[in-house]
Amino acid sequence: MPVQITTLDNGLRVITERMDRVETVSVGAWVGVGARHEPEAVNGVSHLLEHMVFKGTKKRSARAIAEEIEAVGGHMNAYTAREHTAYYAKMLKEDLGLAMDVIGDLVQHATLDADELERERHVVIQEIHQLHDTPDDIVFENFQAVAFPDQALGRSVLGSEALIEGMSRDAVLDYMTTHYAAPVSVVSAAGALDHDRVVEMVRSTFKDLPAGAPASRETARYGGGDVRVDRELEQVHITLGFEGLAYDDDDYYAASVLSALLGGGMSSRLFQEVREKRGLVYSIYSYQSAYTDGGLFGIYAGTGSGEVTELMPLIADELNKVRQSVDEQEVARARAQLKASILMSLESTSSRCEQLARQMLIYGRPIPAEEIVAKVDAVTVADVVRVAERLFATKPTLSAIGPLANLEADDTFAARLNA
């Protein structure tokens, strides 16, 4: 059965895909609001709210939420991203109704109890402390902040300790009632299911979700620059990047192939040259982060304080090489990696459920795997070289943490790219 979509009277979209020969179903509610929609004064409220909905609703305690799901062998989780928040579960097919009821209860009827808020804000603060104690996490936080300075897209999803400590129940409640609305939300399900039955479940369990307006957001403004934290560590953690591409950019799939070719696996240029031939790192990879109106193309490396002197010129050299030429064999290998990843993800109900929801939020329609594969297959050698030049000609962003005495100045690295 193909993917099916129904839009309810309140604007809530329901999308399903029946997957034969499975006995499970994954279902979730994706709300199109996240950290980049937050005013600066309540940065972190999306994530705090995501925690708080699990602390109890009008008909379920926090313990009851956990016990009902686990009593039938299911599992439930949630996450907050910069452009959306998700609540999802995976169950045996006969327990779909229970999962739908619990998720609907969470996103509509959370009580946001004041005493629970006091306890949970300290849990979130501990999460913030843990992030700051983890160098290969904080290096990405700092990278995001300097890439998108003075705007919500650059601020932390978790918020700051001071803001979380001072955030009132009214602020959290107001954010939920304002932004958790049917037209910006998607209920997605994949697995052993019947679309019409799912629609009826959603119609009854999500009937209190208001028909609000989409949340406003600032347009992404890439800045670029340099942020360094000199800390006594065993390794130097580096994230280096450039202005990237939005999801709907014509070069999005060419950039995906470039990332796979440059740093997407053990056969990639960076892995082979930096780790295998030189032994300068344990970990090095490239990636792209896309948003609805912008993005980042990044490279992460973890190296020693002595090795960093050789590492940075080597990375610059590899970036310059890929701007000049690539061969058909490595492009074909990168395309194959991407296609395999896409097609393998179709075998998981949870992955497929999330893919459908994200595609509805981003594009307003499901994107068939055949269409994505065709776009990947259409990427040529010339496309990869052209998009490399486009990306690596932008102002670099560098985030580093560790013993940094031997890390060259940011303008030195930029000069290497423009030599």
N, C-alpha and C positions, 0 to 999 in steps of 0.2 A: 504494500500500500504506500503511495507517495506521501510526502509531507502534506499535512492539511492545516489550514489556518481558519480561525473564526474570530471575528471581532465582536465583542459584546456591546450592549447598548451604552455602557459607561466608558467605552473606549479601550477596555482591557483586551489585549490580544492573546489568543490561545493558539499555540502551535504544537503539533504532535507529529511523531513518526513511529509507525508500527515497525518493530524489528522482529521478524520471525525467528523461531528456534531459540528464543531466550525465555527465561522464566522470571525475569526481574523487570522492574520499571524504575526509571529515574525521573524525578519531577522537581520543579523549582519555580520560584518567583524571582525574576530579575527586575529591579527597579532602576530606572535610568537616571539615577542621581548618585553622586559620589563626592570625593574630596574636592574636585575642581569646581563644584557648585557651592562650596561653603564660603560665607563671608569670613574675613580674616579673624574676626573676634570669636568665632566659634569653630576655628579649624580643628578638626578631629571629631566633630559631632556625628558625622556619618558612621564612623567606626564605633564610637561609643554607643550610638543607637543600635547598631548591629549586635553589640554585646547585650544591651539591655532588653531587647525583645525576648531573649531566652531566659530572662529572670522572672517571667510570669505574665500571664494574660488574665482576662476576666474569668476564665473557666479552668485554667491550668496553672499549677505552680511550676517553678523551675524544675523541680524534681519530677513532676508528672510529665513534663515535656520530654525529658530524657528517657524516663521509664517507658512511656507509651511506644516510643519508636524502637527502643532496644528490646522490648518485650517480644517483638515479632521479628527480631533479627535484623532490623534495618539500621541505617545510620544517617545522621543529619549533620549538616555543617552550614557555614556561611562565610562570606568574605566581603570586604569593602575594597573597591578599586577607585581609580580616579574619576571614572565616568559612570560607574554603576555599582549597585550593591546586590548581592545574591544570597538567597536562602534556598537550600536544596536538600533532597533526600534520595536514597536508593533503597528500595524495598522489594520483597517478593510481590509478584503481580497482584495477588489477592489483597494486599494491604495498601493499594494505591489510594483508596478512599481515606484511610487514616492519615497517610502522608499529606494529602491535599488539605485535609481538615486542620492539621497541626500547622502547616505552613501558612494557610490563610488566617488562622488565629494569630500567629506571630506578627504578621505584617499589618494587621488591622486592629487588634485588640490588646496589644501590650499595655500593661498598666503603668510601667515606668515608675515603680514604687520608689519613694524617696530614700528609704533605708537601703534598698537594694542598690540604688544609684551610688550611695556613699561607699558601699563595699566594692561595686564594680569599677568605680573610677580608680580605685587603688590597684585593681587587677590590670587595668589599661596602663596605668603609670608604671607598673612592673614590666609590662610589655615594652614600653618606651625605654626603660632602663636596659632591658635585655638587648634591644636594638642597638643602643649606643655602646654596649659592651661587645658587640659582634662586628669586627671591622669590615668583614666582607659583606655586611648589610649596610652599615652606615655610609660606606663609600658610595653606594648607589643613592642613598638619601641626599647626600651632599651634591652628588652629580646632578640630580633632578633640580635641586634648588638653584644651582648656578646656571643650568641650562635654561630654566624658565624663571628668571628673577622677578621678585616683587609681584607675584601673581599666584592665584590659587593652584594652578597646575604645577608650580614648583614647590608648594608646601607639602609637608608630610601628611600621609594618610592618617597617621596616628595622632597628629597634633603634638603640642608641647605639654610638658608636665604642668606648667603654670595654667595653661588654658583648660586642661582637663580637670585640674584641681578646683578651678573656679566656675566650671560650667553648671548652671542650674538645671533643675528638672524642667522648668518652664522653657528653657532654651532648647532642650532635647525634644520635648513634646511639641513645641511650635515647629521645629524643623520637620518632625515626622508628619504632622497634620498638613503642613504646607507642601511637602515634596513627595510623600508617598501617595501617588495618584494613579488612577487606572490608565489614562492615555499614555503615560510614560513607562508603563510596566508591561511585562510579558510573562505569562505562565507557559512554561515549556515542559514537555514530557516525551520520553522516548523509551521504547521497550515493548513489552507484551501488553498492549492496550487497545482500546477502541476509541477513536476520536470523539464521536458523539457522546459517549459516556464521560469522557474527560471534560468536555464542554459543559455538560450538565453539572458535574462536580464543581467546576470553577464557578459557574453561574450561582450556585447555592452557597459556596464557601467564601467567595470574594465579593459578595453583594454589598458590603459596607465600605469598599474601597472607593474613595470619592473621585469624581470626574474633574480633577484639577488641571492646571496649566503646566506646561513644561518649565523646569527650573532654568533660570537665566545663568549664563556663564560668560566669563571673559574670553575673548579670542586669544588663542595661544600665540605668545610672542617669544620666539627663541632669542636668547641673549648670548650665551656662551661665555667662557671665562675660565677661571682657575680657582680651585679651593684645595687647600692642603692642611692636613692635621698631622703634626709631628708627634708621634706617640711611640713609646718603647714597646715594639712588637718584634716577633720573629720574622715577619714578612712585610713587604710593602704591597699594599693593595691599591691597584690603579684601575679607574674606569675612565676611558678616553672616548669622546664621541663628537658627533656633528649633528647639525639640524637634519632631522629625518622627514619622513613622508606620512601624510594622512592615509587613512584606509582607502579613500576613493581616488588617490593619486594614480595617474596613468602608469607611473613607474613603480608602484608598490610591489608587484611581483618580480620585477627586475631587481629591486633592492633585496627582496627575499632570497633570490638566487645568489646575488652578490654576497650576502651574509653567510649563506651555506658554503660558498666557495672559499671565502676568506677565513672564516673561523667557525664553521658549523660542525666539525667533526674531526676525527683523527687523520683524515686525508686532506684536511683543509690547509691552505697556505700557511696561516699563522701557526697552527699546531706543528706542522712538519718543520718549518724553518726555526721557530722559536724554541719549541720543546724538544723535538726529536733530534734535530741537527745540533742545536747549541746547548740544550739542557738548562735554559735560563729560567724556566717556570715549571710548576706542577700543573697549573691550570691557566688556559687562555682560550677565549672564545669571543665571537662577535654575535650581535643580536640587533633586532630593530623593535622599537616600541612605537606603535602607531596609536593615534588618537583621531577623533573625528575631524580635527582641523590642524593637524601637525604631527610631529613625531620626533624620535631620536634614533640615531644609528650609533651603537656603542660597541666598545671592545673592553673586556675585563681581563686583567692579568694579575696574578699573584707571584711576586718574585722576592729575592733577597736584596738587602740593602746594597750589596756590592754589585749584583747582577743588573740592577736598574740602570746603571750607567750605559751598559751595552744594549739593554732592552729597548729603550725609547727610540734611538736611531734606527734600530732594526724594524720596529713597527712602522715608523715613518717610511722606511725604504719599501716595505711590503705594500703600503697604501699607495705609494707612488707607482710601483710596478703594476698594480691592478688597474690604475688609471690609464695605463699605456697599452696593455695587452693581456688577454686571457686566451686560452685555447679551447677548442670545441669539446675536447674530452673532459676537462674539468667542469665546464658549464653543464655538460650532459650528466656528470656525476652529481652536481648540485641539484639539478632538476629532479633527478631520480630520488635523492634524499627527501626533497620537499614532497614529492608525490607519494612516497611511501608513508611519510608522516601523516599526510592528509587521509589516505585510505585506511591506514591502521586505526586511526581515531574513530572511524565509522563503526568499528566492531565493539565499541564500549557504549553502553546506554548512557552513562553519566557524561562522557565526552560529547556524544551526539546531542544530548539534552542541552548542554551548555553552548555548543556551537550554534544551535538553532536560536537560542535566546539572544546571544550576542549578535548574530546576523540580523535579527529583527530590530534590535536596538540601533545598530549601526547603519544598516542599509534599508531597513523597512521591508525586507523580504528574505526568505531563505535562499542561500546560494548553493545550487547543486554542485556536488563534488566534481561532476564532469566539466562544469564551467570553470571551476578553479584549476583543475588539471590542465584544461585547454590553455588557460592564461599562463600557467607555468611553462607548458610546452612551447608556447609562442615566444618565450624570452630567448634572444639571440646573443651571440658573442658581442656584437656591437652594442646591444642594449646594456649589457653588464658593464662594459667599459664606459659608456656614456653616463650611466647612473653613478658609477664610482666617481667620475669627474664632478658630477653635480653635487654629490654629497660631500666629498672631501675638499671641495673648494670653499665650503662654509667655515665660519669661525669655529675652531676647536673648543671643546669643553673638557677640562681635566679635573678629576677628583682623585686625591691620593691620601692615604692614611698609613702611618708606620714611620720607620726611621728614614727621613727624607733628605738627609744631607747630600746624597749623590744624585738626587732627581734634578734633571736639568730644568731651566726656566721655561715657562710656558711659551714665551715668544721664540725660544730656540726651537721648540718642536714645530710651531707654526711656520717658522722660516724653512725648516726642512721640507715641509709639504709644498711650499711655494718656490723652492729653489729651481 
